[in-house]
């Protein structure tokens, strides 16, 4: 039977017909994704002042940056990690103890927390310029900086390039010293393209920030997953679902924020403390070996019964180690400062 499918009695499917079906299916998928995006973003409340303290703002290149101030004493800047749902909320269990001896600034990075989340090209160079400008605008001269995860790597790179604003560094589970730290994979590039697509990117991000996905991600970060409560998951989801939240995370997932700090770490001359949770899984404690080899003179603390967020999971142990380090820095600094010249 010419021109007729003998088995079904129907005309054979042409390329044009197949393309029309694919387009219809694609349109339906995009429609479903758009509906999911609307549903996912429905009734997401604005963020409050999560870490407490005095809420303050500064301007950075036309963007509002939010930070909080706590206590009194020598200045300490807290810089949270860069991941889905990240914010200064990360320091909520340690900021008060640090503020008993120091003026503590808990910063929300551009793209996170209560700070602006503009659609721009997020890069390590941008964040280093941002951090240097923020420290300068705080107006205290060099600050001790406590930074975690990816932000710790950015601070190392900044300290090697422009050490003026930094008095000391405490790095919590830092990244950037592995053998592939300077490479972006094909998979990461593809992920970035997906994130950049308006509807598909939003759907991908909303799936990543669903309560179930967020709980799974948090349970990887904590040694004791019983600490991943419904309230904690809700806080992270609320943070991650703020308008514009996908842009910085998309850059991270796409490998645009990857930074290799192996050479920079060797050049850092600041007092340095490295802390690691002994049960860290996302950034395994095995990765700490590279830091100890590259910087053998650094102070070192292994926090027991803690994962990738030891300052949140074991705040007392972590904070005590940081305070001891800061006390040593202060004492050493006072010894190296010449006595004032007095007139008789």
Secondary structure, DSSP 8 states (H G I E B T S, - for coil): -TTS-TTTSS----HHHHHHHHHHHHHHHHHHHHHHHHHHTTT------TT-SEEEEEEETTEEEEEEEES-SEEEEEE---STT-SGGGGTTTHHHHHTTEEEEEE--TTSTTS---SS---HHHHHHHHHHHHHHHTSSSEEEEEEHHHHHHHHHHHHH-GGGEEEEEEES--S-STTTT---HHHHHHHHHHHSHHHHHHHHHHHTSHHHHHHHHHHH-SSGGG--HHHHHHHHHHHTSTTTHHHHHHHHTTTT----HHHHHH--SEEEEEEETT-TTTTGGGHHHHHHHTTTSEEEEETT--S-HHHHSHHHHHHHHHHHHHHHHHHHHHHS-------
